Amino acid sequence: MKPTPADIDAVCKLVDELCGIYLDTSKDYLIEGRLAKLVARTGAKDYVDFARLTRGSTKLQTDVVDAITTNETLWFRDNTPFEALRYKIFPELIDAKAKSPFPRRFRVWSAACSTGQEAFSIAMAFADAVPDFESWDFQVYGTDISQAAVAHAERGEYNELEISRGLSQKHRGAFFLKTPGGWRINDALRRRCHFEVRNLLRPFTNVGTFDLIFCRNVAIYFAPDDRRSLFLRLGQTLNRGGWLFTGSGESLADLGPNWAPKQHCRAVCYQPNGCNGVATLAR
């Protein structure tokens, strides 16, 4: 069924409540394309009725989030951030931690990790930079709002098409095992990565602190105030001297002087707590 203006308004409000993605009337094609089958399956008379039904069903809420969120990803996506990790960020963090109580401990957050490729790519980049990486306490915390995406990441199994997108033969040979259906992450890498369903618009309860955060190409779907709040809260979870990577088209210049962009290996990144302690709300 073709969504009416009232249908679109109802779905936009529903999606904003569930995952913070900002839709407007120009997204009628996306609403119809991604939700039409789900609406038909529920027997709802229209999208307004579907929104009402969804608010009363945890299962439908999960289905809507999985349908609306974009889980497009690949290994070493955009490449330049991973070059920056290998040749700049990881070596400098290692030097900075040398005299700390836990010099071989690293914590990384891959926020909006989709089906896991980004989290595993970060771990592989660390292994590239640190030959004896298995003796280091290195952990990647991957989160996504989509339960289906997180379940895929936890399995660590990828078909031939998924494995071919951005992964070199070197990394495939070093970190993957062949299976009847494709490829599986080996245990040495798999135990470095933990995955969990998390809504980035909700409080960061029990996440701890991190030396490095990747939060790329997710806040572009948020309303301006939600986007600003997200990055300020992410900054508060970064250890002093920690780094944040955003998408190549995202700028955080409006968050204040602590958020001045830095460029390494042609990748743009931020170090909001590098000199002045925890990032605070820009006035």
Phi, psi and omega in degrees: 000143181281125181290137176274170176305321178294322177298313182299316180299318181295317181290320178301316179295319180298311182297320178298318179296320187281320187217004175080001179287128184268113175247157175221187186296343179284352184261024181299325179296321181290318180299313180293317184295325186261341185244349187303314181294322179293319178298315180297322182295327181280345183078012179298144183284335176197182183290330176297315178295322178298318178298321178296315180297320183295322180297340180258008185223115177299322180297316178295322179299317177297317180297320180294315179300314180297326181285322186278321185289146181267118180251036177283122181203172176200171181288138177051046184302129181073346172063312187301322177300326182283329172295319178298321178298311186296316192256350182229300191291306181298313178301320180289322177295320178299316178296317183294330182274352189305325183255014180273167179298334181231074188292342181247023180250128178228138176234129183233141176244120171260091182280140185059055188281354181055229185270016169104348184301321181294313181300314180292327177295320177298317179296321178293323177297322176295318179296326176296322185277334186233095185306325180263040188302333183292343178269001181261151175271081184243122183226138175247127177258109181258129180229151175204155180280342182273119178296322180295318179295317180295320178298321178297314180298318180298324178294324181066029181241137186222140179281179186298321179294313181297319184289335184278349187271088174094358183264128179282159175297327179299311181289325178298315181293328185275331192232005183231150175243138180287137177233167179302328182261359182155244184217149180233139175300137180283167186295327182299323179271321185299322182286354176275347189237129178239136185239148184205146174284128179208136175267118185292346180274352179263163182305144181276067182288128173059032177270339183081201179236163190223152173272339185206135176230132168254120174223086191245134170060032174242319182292345177296343179265359184266157171295153185307316181294322179293320179298313181297315179299318181302309185289326176296321178289324175299319178301327180286345177265356179278135171295157176304128182085001180286165186239148177233129175250132175247180176294157185297334181262008183259139177235139179246023183298336182280357184271356177119172186297331178295344185257028176294131183289148174239150182237126177224130181053036180069009175259139178266132180213173186226149178226069190297337181250023185292326185231328192247024179077203187292137179296139179241165180300126179291138181269000000 
